[in-house]
Structure formats: structure tokens, C-alpha cells
Amino acid sequence: MQQKAEILLKYFREGESQREISRNLGISRKTVRKYIKEFENKLQKLGAESDEKKILLLIEEMVSKPKYDTSKRKKVRLTDEVIEIIDNCIEENEKKKLSGKSKQIMKKIDIYEYLIEEGYEIGYTTVCNYIREKGEIKEAYIRQEYSLGETLEFDWGEVKVNINGKETVLNIGLFTTAKGSYHYGRLYRNKKMENFLDIHVKVFEHIGGIHKEVVYDNMKQAVKKFVGPSEKEATEDLIKLSLYYGFRYRFCNARSGNEKGHVERGIEFIRRKVFSRKAAFDSIEEANKYLEERLNILNSKTRSYFQGKSPKEILKEEKSYLLPLRSRYDVSRRVELRVNKYSTVNIDQNKYSVPDYLVGKFVIAKIYPETINIYYKDSLVASHERCYLWIGYIKLDSKNSDMI
């Protein structure tokens, strides 16, 4: 599924030819051509709709798992032809490991599935045994050089502050550019999906464009599950976000913080340079404003290892290499809830009221970092400021659906 999305992005957004995509990803040109043709057929059916609407309408189709016709495959064994294909995959793996592209490495199961997709009927055990005889490839470390507009790294961290007289642990989401170590951060109450999506939208709008690749570790907002020793499947929200904005995503190997070292060091850097000076605020909004001001100062300082340039100056050079910014993405986390007998719905241990005629019915809640909107049959029926304190009981005003 992720491979399918990557093929389409490389062809339609990055302008790569089918031959280049096949060579770079190690995928059959027949497969590349199949996915591109399916996508073009969908586009033709949409007619003269806007490009933005085309992308939104096709996202669901793009994230659907591809289907394969296995009825006409011929039976073959471990022939010289199959051995040559496996050897080529192993050779490509070595090149990708040395260049830090661990996301695109083919594991044994991937090589096996590739052979099956190409029409070779061969056992998984046979493939594993042959690769084992060839010997495992050891991981190597090299200094990575980054291109302008290429890579943006993301990570979560924790900051201990005093909010309105109460000691509080907040989560800081931090983006750092790989090229110039430009930092952008925001403080949140938690690391739920709506906050994960929110900081992406905010950093893209702050920068004024989108880097071609975003790097993550194994955070649950990005990784849905492991499908092998080191291969991961992205969450549906991350896939949709990446398809909408057009960036690629890459995951670090487990316990390999060096693969996104800029942002790993950035969390410690922000704690020391920003919150060691001041850690008491009246509100989270004030803390975020202070963080923004301090980051602006830090990003403006020149660095000797950047030839006397500041991160802000390097980011300015990157602007012309970035993907164009799209209109704001809806960052809400959506949940379906049943209205209880007290005419409320329970969201993250807090209760929010809705009109009493909805008792016993199902509603859709769109949860944003600061607000919650509740819909019934696509109509907005209630809107609340989000509460992060647990409330056991609430009083309802029969004339007003707002929480009191």
C-alpha cells in the first residue's frame, strides 16, 4: 500500500519517469505502469474538478491495498533467472543501507513477495535459505549530506514547566530541518493524533512550503504496526497527510537516534536554551509565545559550521526547493459516540453536552487541540472549548447545550 502511494507521488508530484521509479525503488516497470494507469483512469472520471479536490477524492483509493491477479502465474523453481533477481535485490539493499535509506530496504519477505508479484512461484523458505547462504549485510555508518528542501525531522519530547502555579509536564513537538538545523516547536497537553497533525500543518505554514521527506522514529502516531524486524506500516492518518501535502515519510530503525540526529539533539537543545531561563507561565498560550520568541532568536544566530550562516538564512535558501503549500488540512481526530441518558458524550474522560433530542443516538465528534465540534447527520449540533481536566459531574442548562 505504501509502495503504491510512493510510486504515484514520484510520478505525478516529482516528475520521475516510469523507468526511473522502477530502477530507484526496485519495482517492476509493469507494476509501476499498472498503478499509474489506474490513477490516470480515476483522474479522467473526475472531469474538470480542481487539483486539490482530485487529491482529496483519490486519497482513499490510493491508500487501499493493491490487488494482484495470480491466476496466470507459471510454476518455476530457484533458477538462474530467480537467483539473478535476488542477487540484484541484495546488491540494492547494500547501496541503500550505505546511503541511509533504510525505509526502502527490501527484507526477505519483501524479496519473496516481489518474486511472487513478478510471476515466479517459489517458496518463502527457499528464498530465505538462499539469502542466508549469501550472508547478512552488516550496517555501516556514514556522514549524511542533505540537499536543500529535502529532509525535515520530527520528534516528541517532554518539558517540565509551571502553569498558573501548578507543576506541569507538557509535550513539545519539534521539527528540525536536516540541512540547516532550523527549529520549530509547539507545546501540547498530550501527543494524541490531533496534536500530531496540528503541528505538521503549523510548521508547513510557518516555513511557507513542504520538505520532500519527513523523518520519524517509532512513535505510535506515525507507525501503525511492525511488519517485520525493522519494517513498519504507517498509520492511516500519516498516509493521508503525506498524500495531501505530497511529502515522503521515512522511519528510523529501532534504537537508531543517529538517523534523525538533528531533532534528537534539538529536544535537549531547546530544554537547555529556552526553558532553563524561564519555566513559569500563566498559561500554555504564554509558554508557546515565549517558545516562539526564543526559537526566533536561536534560529537567527550564525553558526561557524554553516560557513557563518544562520539556520534562518539557510531556510530562506531552501524556499525555492520546497513543495508548494496547500490549503489547511483538517487536523481533527474523529470518533463516533453514543449520546448517554444525561445528554452528554464522553471524550478523553470529560463529558460534553449535546441537545437532549439526541439521547441514545450516535454522533460524530471532531476533536481539535483546543475545541470539540459535534455533528449529527453532517450538521453541527454542539461546539465546546476543550477541557483537559477530568470532570466527574456537570450541570446542564436545558436551554443551552454548552457545558457549564
Buried (B, 14 or more C-beta within 10 A) or exposed (E): BBBBBBBBBBBBBEEBEBEBBBBBBBBBEEBBBBBBEBBEEBBEEEEEEEEEEBBBBBBEEBBEEEEEEEEEBEEEEBEEEBEEBBEEBBEBBEEBBEEBBBBBBBBBBBBBBBBBBBBBEBEBEBBBEBBEEEEEBEEEEEEEEBEBBBBBBBBBBEBEBBBEEEEBEBBBBBBBBBBBBBBBBBBBBEBBBBBBBBBBBBBBEBBEBBBBBBBBBBBEBBBBEEEEEBBBBBBBBBBBBBBBBBBBBBBBBEEBEEBBBBBBEBBEBBBEBBBEEEBEBEEBEEBBEBBEEBBEEBBEEEBEEBEEBBBBBBBBEBEEBBBEEBEEBEBBBEEEBEBEEEBBBEBBEBBBBBBBEBBEEEBBBBBBBEEBBBBBEEEEBBBBEBBEEEEEEBEBEEEEBEBE
